Amino acid sequence: QVQLVESGGGLVQAGGSLRLSCAASGLTFTNYAMGWFRQAPGKEREFAAAISWSGVRTYYADSVKGRFTISRDNAKNMVYLQMNSLKPEDTAVYYCAAAPLSYAGSYYPGEYDYWGQGTQVTVSS
């Protein structure tokens, strides 16, 4: 059974930082590209960042480029999202997701096979 478990969310002031982690199990981790999406109340789920199976290629939404960094540790089956210079508009539930290699970097949630339960990030002004 595939499981993706996010952690590291919380409440932070604007300008602060958080590091999200996602632990993957039940799948061959290097067979998947990984992504982070987020969903704010009343809004659709949106792409934030993605990373290829090797970690060589990374992809970012314009709204987070230069502030967020995605990385992965294939030896530990982990993917991370370092979030700096956080803004109130970054407030959302953040989800980790796994996509087949052919969809590496995809912005579309429908192209991801597996999802975590999400972790809440709240940025106060």
GILINSUL-V994349 format. One record per pair of residues at least 4 apart in sequence whose C-alpha atoms are under 8 Angstrom apart, sorted by the first residue. I is the first residue (numbers start at 1). J is the second residue. Records with the same first field share a line. If there is no record, write none. Layout:
BEGIN
I->J ; J
END
This chain:
BEGIN
1->25 ; 26 ; 27
2->24 ; 25 ; 26 ; 27 ; 114
3->23 ; 24 ; 25 ; 26 ; 114 ; 115 ; 116
4->22 ; 23 ; 24 ; 25 ; 96 ; 97 ; 114 ; 115 ; 116 ; 117
5->22 ; 23 ; 24 ; 96 ; 116 ; 117 ; 118
6->20 ; 21 ; 22 ; 23 ; 95 ; 96 ; 116 ; 117 ; 118 ; 119
7->20 ; 21 ; 22 ; 119
8->18 ; 19 ; 20 ; 21 ; 119
9->18 ; 19 ; 20 ; 119 ; 120 ; 121 ; 122
10->18 ; 119 ; 120 ; 121 ; 122
11->121 ; 122 ; 123 ; 124
12->16 ; 17 ; 18 ; 121 ; 122 ; 123 ; 124
13->86 ; 123 ; 124 ; 125
14->85 ; 86 ; 87 ; 88 ; 123 ; 124 ; 125
15->84 ; 85 ; 86 ; 87
16->84 ; 85 ; 86
17->82 ; 83 ; 84 ; 85 ; 86
18->82 ; 83 ; 84
19->80 ; 81 ; 82 ; 83
20->80 ; 81 ; 82 ; 83
21->78 ; 79 ; 80 ; 81
22->78 ; 79 ; 80 ; 96
23->77 ; 78 ; 79
24->29 ; 77 ; 78
25->29 ; 77
28->32
29->53 ; 74 ; 77
30->53 ; 54 ; 74
31->53 ; 100 ; 101
32->52 ; 53 ; 98 ; 99 ; 100 ; 101 ; 104
33->50 ; 51 ; 52 ; 53 ; 98 ; 99 ; 100 ; 101 ; 103 ; 104 ; 105
34->50 ; 51 ; 52 ; 53 ; 79 ; 96 ; 97 ; 98 ; 99 ; 104
35->47 ; 48 ; 49 ; 50 ; 51 ; 96 ; 97 ; 98 ; 99 ; 105
36->47 ; 48 ; 49 ; 50 ; 81 ; 94 ; 95 ; 96 ; 97
37->45 ; 46 ; 47 ; 48 ; 49 ; 94 ; 95 ; 96 ; 97 ; 109
38->45 ; 46 ; 47 ; 48 ; 92 ; 93 ; 94 ; 95
39->43 ; 44 ; 45 ; 46 ; 92 ; 93 ; 94
40->44 ; 45 ; 91 ; 92 ; 93
41->92
45->109
46->107 ; 109
47->60 ; 61 ; 107 ; 108 ; 109
48->60 ; 61 ; 63 ; 64
49->58 ; 59 ; 60 ; 61 ; 68 ; 69 ; 70 ; 105
50->58 ; 59 ; 60 ; 70 ; 104 ; 105 ; 106
51->55 ; 56 ; 57 ; 58 ; 59 ; 70 ; 71 ; 72 ; 104 ; 105
52->56 ; 57 ; 58 ; 101 ; 104 ; 105
53->101 ; 104
54->74
55->71 ; 72
58->70 ; 105
59->105
60->64 ; 65
61->65
64->68
67->83 ; 84 ; 85 ; 86
68->81 ; 82 ; 83 ; 84
69->81 ; 82 ; 83
70->79 ; 80 ; 81 ; 82
71->79 ; 80 ; 81
72->77 ; 78 ; 79 ; 80
73->77 ; 78 ; 79
74->78
86->90 ; 123
87->91 ; 123 ; 124 ; 125
88->122 ; 123 ; 124 ; 125
89->123
90->121 ; 122 ; 123
91->120 ; 121 ; 122 ; 123
92->120 ; 121 ; 122
93->118 ; 119 ; 120 ; 121
94->118 ; 119 ; 120 ; 121
95->115 ; 116 ; 117 ; 118 ; 119
96->115 ; 116 ; 118
97->112 ; 113 ; 114 ; 115 ; 116
98->112 ; 113 ; 114 ; 115
99->103 ; 104 ; 111 ; 112 ; 113 ; 114
100->104 ; 111 ; 112 ; 113
103->111 ; 112
106->111
108->112
END
